[in-house]
Amino acid sequence: MSRLLARKQKILVIIQELVVMLQMIMAVCAAMYSYVYLSCEQRLENPNSAYRVYQQLSHLHGLVFESDIKCLSQLRMDRQAFFKLCKLLCEKGSLVRSKRVSPEEMVAMFLSILAHHVKNRVVGFNFKRSGRTVSKCFHECLRAMIRCQKEFWKKPEPITDNSTDPKWKWFTNCLGALDGTYIKVHVSEADKPRYRTRKNEIATNVLGVCSQNMQFIYVLPGWEGSTHDMSVLKDALTRRNGLKVPHGYYYLVDAGYTNGMSFLSPYRGERYHLSDFRDGHQPHTPKEFFNMKHSSARNVIERCFGILKKRWAVLRSPAFYDIITQRRIISVCYMLHNFIRTEMSIDVMEEEIDDDIGDNVDEAQFIESIDTSNEWSAWRDNLAQEMWNMRNA
């Protein structure tokens, strides 16, 4: 019986590989049709067009058809994930094939800009396209991503009583972690004072909320860099399509946030960071032990931010678009992060990040404000004591 099951599994793997190969072949044929046949009139008028089409096809083939290694390096995802993304944007995002540019080439140019933050003329040179064509394709892909954004966000799943994850088993009903991060933006001179951070950088304060498996549940970009993290969170809770936290569930937050209903922060004045507990420096009190476990679990959001900025160079320096477009680019990078982690069994970026980097709903059912309360503080104290007792049992 076991041999039969093993044989069936091998057959299924072979079938899946054949399906991927067929998808690639179909994509190549579609691209060739777009280039060779639909642009026939232009090539007859211009003798150099045939060679230009050959160059365009060769570059696209080198990016997405030669190997997963090259596709990962240039577009940040393997070939199978790339073609799934193209299909999703066409079917759900209304990305339409133009007369001379295939969806695959549009998406490849779009991902190249996000991954390497290169200017349109550089992408145009590589793809043998005009800067105007590159810009048009970029914005079409950006709009397609926004149209189907519900396909990308992770639905929150609470930690269960029987969890065996050493980082999360202490936090039953926890949905994940959240924090703010600064992403540099380009704004007008008049707006710079509002966007200036404590480090004197011009940036937007972006709220990120992630699950235990490092996928983003919610993101709110756009707030000025001078805005406090707590103010951004309060705004997210009051928006019609904002962050929803059901009663009885909570997120882990750092000490910069209020320890209030549904947002569990560490004890202030106690050792907290993971580095504080190294080299034999074990926790000596329930509060220190709570902080150590809290830091270990909440570190997931820091890792998410680190991977995100390492993957997409466009998030590491200001993009010269209007602020609305920059906000959309930020959101799309978060969405693509989720897509990659869903479609690829191994996220190569995660291996390069160290642990220490730094639908209609009834709104009455969700938390809409964060206030300190004796009840919530007492709950945290009880949780800390329970964790301490379990540790010493």
C-alpha positions as CSV (number, residue, x, y, z in Angstrom):
1,M,0.0,0.0,0.0
2,S,2.8,2.4,0.9
3,R,4.6,1.7,-2.4
4,L,1.4,2.5,-4.3
5,L,1.0,5.8,-2.4
6,A,4.6,6.7,-3.1
7,R,4.1,5.9,-6.8
8,K,1.0,8.1,-6.9
9,Q,2.9,11.0,-5.3
10,K,5.7,10.7,-7.8
11,I,3.2,10.7,-10.7
12,L,1.6,13.9,-9.2
13,V,4.9,15.6,-9.0
14,I,5.7,14.7,-12.6
15,I,2.3,16.0,-13.7
16,Q,2.8,19.3,-11.8
17,E,6.2,19.8,-13.4
18,L,4.6,19.1,-16.8
19,V,1.9,21.7,-16.1
20,V,4.6,24.3,-15.2
21,M,6.5,23.5,-18.4
22,L,3.3,23.8,-20.5
23,Q,2.6,27.2,-18.9
24,M,6.0,28.4,-19.8
25,I,5.7,27.2,-23.4
26,M,2.3,28.9,-23.7
27,A,3.7,32.1,-22.3
28,V,6.6,32.0,-24.8
29,C,4.2,31.3,-27.7
30,A,2.0,34.2,-26.6
31,A,4.9,36.6,-26.3
32,M,6.2,35.6,-29.7
33,Y,2.8,36.0,-31.2
34,S,2.5,39.5,-29.7
35,Y,5.9,40.5,-31.0
36,V,6.1,38.8,-34.3
37,Y,2.6,39.0,-35.7
38,L,0.9,41.9,-34.1
39,S,3.8,44.2,-34.9
40,C,4.2,43.0,-38.5
41,E,3.1,46.3,-40.1
42,Q,5.7,48.2,-38.1
43,R,8.5,45.8,-39.1
44,L,7.7,46.2,-42.8
45,E,8.0,50.0,-42.5
46,N,11.3,49.8,-40.5
47,P,13.9,47.1,-41.5
48,N,15.6,47.4,-38.1
49,S,12.4,46.3,-36.3
50,A,12.9,42.6,-36.8
51,Y,16.3,42.7,-35.0
52,R,14.8,44.9,-32.3
53,V,12.0,42.4,-31.7
54,Y,14.7,39.6,-31.5
55,Q,16.5,41.6,-28.9
56,Q,13.3,42.2,-26.9
57,L,12.5,38.5,-27.0
58,S,16.0,37.5,-26.1
59,H,16.1,39.7,-23.0
60,L,12.7,38.5,-21.7
61,H,13.8,34.9,-22.4
62,G,17.0,35.5,-20.4
63,L,15.0,36.8,-17.4
64,V,12.2,34.4,-17.0
65,F,12.9,31.3,-19.1
66,E,16.5,30.3,-18.6
67,S,16.7,29.5,-14.9
68,D,15.1,30.1,-11.5
69,I,18.4,31.5,-10.2
70,K,18.4,34.3,-12.8
71,C,14.7,35.0,-12.3
72,L,15.1,35.2,-8.6
73,S,18.1,37.5,-8.9
74,Q,16.4,39.9,-11.3
75,L,12.7,39.7,-10.4
76,R,12.8,38.3,-6.8
77,M,10.7,35.2,-7.5
78,D,11.1,31.9,-9.3
79,R,9.6,31.2,-12.8
80,Q,6.6,29.4,-11.5
81,A,5.6,32.2,-9.2
82,F,6.3,34.8,-11.9
83,F,3.8,33.1,-14.3
84,K,1.2,32.7,-11.6
85,L,1.5,36.5,-10.9
86,C,1.1,37.3,-14.5
87,K,-2.0,35.1,-14.7
88,L,-3.4,36.6,-11.5
89,L,-2.9,40.2,-12.7
90,C,-4.6,39.4,-16.1
91,E,-7.6,37.6,-14.6
92,K,-8.2,39.5,-11.4
93,G,-6.3,42.8,-12.0
94,S,-7.5,43.4,-15.6
95,L,-4.0,43.7,-16.9
96,V,-4.4,43.8,-20.7
97,R,-2.0,42.8,-23.4
98,S,-1.1,45.8,-25.5
99,K,-0.5,45.6,-29.2
100,R,3.3,45.1,-28.9
101,V,4.0,44.3,-25.2
102,S,3.0,41.0,-23.6
103,P,1.7,40.9,-20.0
104,E,4.9,38.9,-19.1
105,E,7.1,41.7,-20.3
106,M,5.0,44.3,-18.5
107,V,5.3,42.4,-15.2
108,A,9.0,41.8,-15.8
109,M,9.7,45.5,-16.3
110,F,7.5,46.3,-13.3
111,L,9.3,43.9,-11.0
112,S,12.7,45.1,-12.3
113,I,12.0,48.7,-11.2
114,L,10.8,47.6,-7.7
115,A,13.6,45.1,-7.2
116,H,16.5,47.4,-8.3
117,H,15.0,50.9,-8.2
118,V,16.4,51.8,-11.6
119,K,15.2,54.6,-13.8
120,N,12.9,54.1,-16.7
121,R,15.6,54.8,-19.3
122,V,17.8,52.0,-17.8
123,V,14.9,49.5,-17.9
124,G,14.1,50.7,-21.4
125,F,17.7,50.1,-22.5
126,N,17.6,46.6,-21.1
127,F,14.2,45.7,-22.5
128,K,14.8,47.6,-25.8
129,R,11.7,49.8,-25.1
130,S,11.2,53.5,-24.9
131,G,11.0,55.3,-21.5
132,R,7.4,56.1,-22.3
133,T,6.5,52.5,-22.8
134,V,8.3,51.5,-19.6
135,S,6.4,54.1,-17.6
136,K,3.1,53.1,-19.1
137,C,3.6,49.4,-18.3
138,F,4.8,50.2,-14.8
139,H,1.6,52.2,-14.0
140,E,-0.6,49.6,-15.6
141,C,0.9,46.9,-13.5
142,L,0.7,49.1,-10.4
143,R,-3.1,49.6,-11.0
144,A,-3.6,45.9,-11.7
145,M,-2.0,45.1,-8.3
146,I,-4.2,47.5,-6.5
147,R,-7.3,46.2,-8.2
148,C,-6.7,42.6,-6.9
149,Q,-5.1,43.5,-3.6
150,K,-7.6,41.3,-1.6
151,E,-5.9,38.3,-3.2
152,F,-2.6,39.1,-1.4
153,W,-3.3,40.1,2.2
154,K,-3.0,37.4,4.9
155,K,-6.1,36.6,7.0
156,P,-5.2,36.6,10.7
157,E,-5.1,33.2,12.5
158,P,-4.8,33.1,16.3
159,I,-2.3,31.0,18.2
160,T,-4.1,28.0,19.6
161,D,-3.9,26.4,23.0
162,N,-2.1,23.4,21.6
163,S,0.6,25.3,19.7
164,T,4.1,23.8,19.9
165,D,5.9,26.8,18.4
166,P,8.5,27.7,21.1
167,K,8.1,31.4,20.3
168,W,4.4,31.7,20.1
169,K,2.9,28.9,22.4
170,W,2.9,31.3,25.3
171,F,0.5,33.8,23.6
172,T,-2.8,32.0,23.1
173,N,-5.2,34.0,20.8
174,C,-2.4,36.2,19.6
175,L,-2.8,37.2,15.9
176,G,0.7,38.4,15.3
177,A,2.8,41.5,15.8
178,L,2.8,45.1,14.5
179,D,5.1,48.1,14.4
180,G,5.9,51.1,12.4
181,T,8.8,51.6,10.0
182,Y,10.2,54.6,8.1
183,I,10.4,54.5,4.3
184,K,12.0,57.4,2.6
185,V,9.9,59.4,0.2
186,H,10.2,62.3,-2.2
187,V,8.0,65.3,-1.3
188,S,7.8,69.0,-2.1
189,E,9.9,71.5,-0.1
190,A,6.8,72.8,1.6
191,D,5.9,69.3,2.9
192,K,9.4,68.3,4.1
193,P,9.0,69.5,7.7
194,R,6.0,67.3,8.3
195,Y,7.8,64.2,6.8
196,R,11.0,64.8,8.7
197,T,11.8,62.0,11.2
198,R,13.7,62.1,14.5
199,K,16.8,61.0,12.4
200,N,16.3,64.1,10.1
201,E,15.2,61.9,7.2
202,I,12.3,62.6,4.9
203,A,10.1,59.6,5.2
204,T,6.6,58.2,5.7
205,N,5.7,56.3,8.8
206,V,4.3,53.0,7.7
207,L,2.3,50.7,10.0
208,G,2.9,47.1,9.3
209,V,0.9,44.2,10.8
210,C,2.1,40.6,10.3
211,S,1.2,37.1,11.1
212,Q,3.3,34.5,12.9
213,N,4.5,33.1,9.6
214,M,5.8,36.5,8.4
215,Q,3.0,37.5,6.1
216,F,1.4,40.9,6.2
217,I,-2.1,41.2,7.4
218,Y,-2.5,45.0,7.1
219,V,-0.4,48.0,6.0
220,L,-1.0,51.7,6.3
221,P,1.5,53.9,4.4
222,G,1.3,57.7,3.9
223,W,1.5,59.2,7.4
224,E,4.2,61.9,7.8
225,G,7.5,60.8,9.3
226,S,6.9,63.2,12.3
227,T,3.8,61.3,13.3
228,H,4.0,59.1,16.4
229,D,3.4,55.4,15.9
230,M,0.5,55.4,18.3
231,S,-1.3,58.0,16.3
232,V,-0.9,56.0,13.1
233,L,-2.3,52.9,14.9
234,K,-5.3,54.8,16.2
235,D,-6.0,56.0,12.7
236,A,-5.8,52.5,11.3
237,L,-8.4,51.3,13.9
238,T,-10.9,53.9,13.0
239,R,-10.8,53.6,9.2
240,R,-13.7,51.9,7.5
241,N,-11.4,49.4,5.8
242,G,-8.7,49.6,8.5
243,L,-7.2,47.2,10.9
244,K,-9.8,45.0,12.6
245,V,-9.1,43.3,15.9
246,P,-11.9,41.1,17.3
247,H,-12.5,41.1,21.0
248,G,-10.6,38.4,22.8
249,Y,-7.6,38.6,20.4
250,Y,-4.5,40.8,20.4
251,Y,-1.3,41.7,18.7
252,L,2.2,42.1,20.2
253,V,3.6,45.6,20.2
254,D,6.7,47.3,21.5
255,A,7.1,49.7,24.4
256,G,6.3,52.7,22.1
257,Y,2.7,51.7,22.1
258,T,0.2,51.8,25.0
259,N,-0.4,48.5,26.8
260,G,-4.2,48.5,26.1
261,M,-7.0,46.2,25.1
262,S,-5.9,43.9,22.3
263,F,-2.3,45.4,22.1
264,L,0.1,43.6,24.4
265,S,3.3,45.6,25.1
266,P,6.3,44.5,27.3
267,Y,7.1,45.8,30.8
268,R,9.0,49.0,30.8
269,G,12.0,49.4,32.9
270,E,12.8,45.7,32.6
271,R,15.3,43.9,30.3
272,Y,13.6,43.3,26.9
273,H,15.8,42.9,23.9
274,L,17.1,39.4,23.0
275,S,20.7,40.6,23.3
276,D,20.0,41.3,27.0
277,F,19.5,37.6,27.7
278,R,22.6,36.2,26.0
279,D,25.8,35.0,27.4
280,G,24.1,33.3,30.4
281,H,22.0,36.3,31.4
282,Q,18.8,34.4,32.1
283,P,15.6,36.2,33.3
284,H,15.3,36.3,37.1
285,T,11.7,37.5,37.5
286,P,8.3,36.8,35.8
287,K,8.4,40.2,34.2
288,E,11.9,39.6,32.7
289,F,10.8,36.2,31.4
290,F,7.7,37.7,29.9
291,N,9.7,40.4,28.2
292,M,12.2,37.8,26.8
293,K,9.4,35.7,25.3
294,H,7.6,38.8,24.1
295,S,10.7,40.0,22.3
296,S,11.4,36.6,20.7
297,A,7.9,36.5,19.2
298,R,7.5,40.2,18.3
299,N,10.8,40.0,16.5
300,V,8.8,38.6,13.5
301,I,7.7,42.1,12.5
302,E,11.3,43.3,12.5
303,R,12.4,40.4,10.3
304,C,9.5,41.1,7.9
305,F,10.6,44.7,7.6
306,G,14.2,43.6,7.0
307,I,13.3,41.1,4.3
308,L,10.9,43.6,2.7
309,K,13.6,46.3,2.3
310,K,16.3,43.9,1.3
311,R,14.0,42.4,-1.5
312,W,12.7,45.7,-2.9
313,A,15.4,48.4,-3.4
314,V,12.7,50.9,-4.2
315,L,11.9,51.0,-0.5
316,R,15.5,51.9,0.5
317,S,15.7,55.3,-1.2
318,P,13.1,57.9,-2.3
319,A,11.2,57.2,-5.5
320,F,10.6,60.2,-7.8
321,Y,6.8,59.8,-8.1
322,D,4.1,61.8,-6.5
323,I,3.3,60.9,-2.9
324,I,0.1,59.0,-3.9
325,T,2.0,56.8,-6.3
326,Q,4.8,56.3,-3.7
327,R,2.1,55.1,-1.2
328,R,0.8,52.6,-3.7
329,I,4.3,51.3,-4.5
330,I,4.9,50.7,-0.8
331,S,1.6,48.8,-0.4
332,V,2.3,46.7,-3.5
333,C,5.8,45.7,-2.2
334,Y,4.1,44.4,0.9
335,M,1.6,42.5,-1.2
336,L,4.3,41.0,-3.4
337,H,6.2,39.9,-0.2
338,N,3.1,37.9,0.8
339,F,2.7,36.4,-2.7
340,I,6.3,35.3,-2.8
341,R,6.1,33.6,0.6
342,T,2.9,31.9,-0.4
343,E,4.1,30.6,-3.8
344,M,7.7,29.7,-3.0
345,S,8.5,27.0,-0.5
346,I,11.8,28.7,0.4
347,D,12.2,32.4,0.7
348,V,15.9,33.0,0.0
349,M,15.8,36.5,1.4
350,E,14.9,35.1,4.9
351,E,18.1,33.2,5.0
352,E,20.0,36.4,4.6
353,I,18.3,38.2,7.5
354,D,19.6,37.8,11.0
355,D,17.3,37.5,14.0
356,D,18.5,40.8,15.5
357,I,17.6,43.2,12.7
358,G,16.5,45.5,14.4
359,D,-15.5,42.3,3.1
360,N,-18.4,44.3,5.2
361,V,-18.0,43.9,8.9
362,D,-19.9,44.9,12.0
363,E,-17.6,47.5,13.4
364,A,-19.1,47.1,16.8
365,Q,-17.3,43.8,17.1
366,F,-13.8,45.3,16.8
367,I,-11.5,47.3,18.9
368,E,-11.5,51.0,17.8
369,S,-9.4,52.6,20.5
370,I,-6.5,51.8,22.8
371,D,-6.6,53.0,26.4
372,T,-4.7,51.8,29.4
373,S,-6.8,49.8,31.9
374,N,-6.3,48.1,35.2
375,E,-8.0,45.0,33.8
376,W,-5.6,44.7,30.8
377,S,-2.6,45.3,33.0
378,A,-3.8,42.7,35.5
379,W,-4.2,40.2,32.6
380,R,-0.6,40.8,31.5
381,D,0.6,40.3,35.1
382,N,-1.3,37.0,35.3
383,L,0.0,35.9,31.9
384,A,3.6,36.7,33.0
385,Q,3.2,34.7,36.2
386,E,1.7,31.7,34.3
387,M,4.6,31.8,31.9
388,W,7.1,31.9,34.8
389,N,5.4,29.0,36.5
390,M,5.5,26.9,33.3
391,R,9.1,27.7,32.8
392,N,10.0,26.6,36.4
393,A,7.7,23.5,36.4
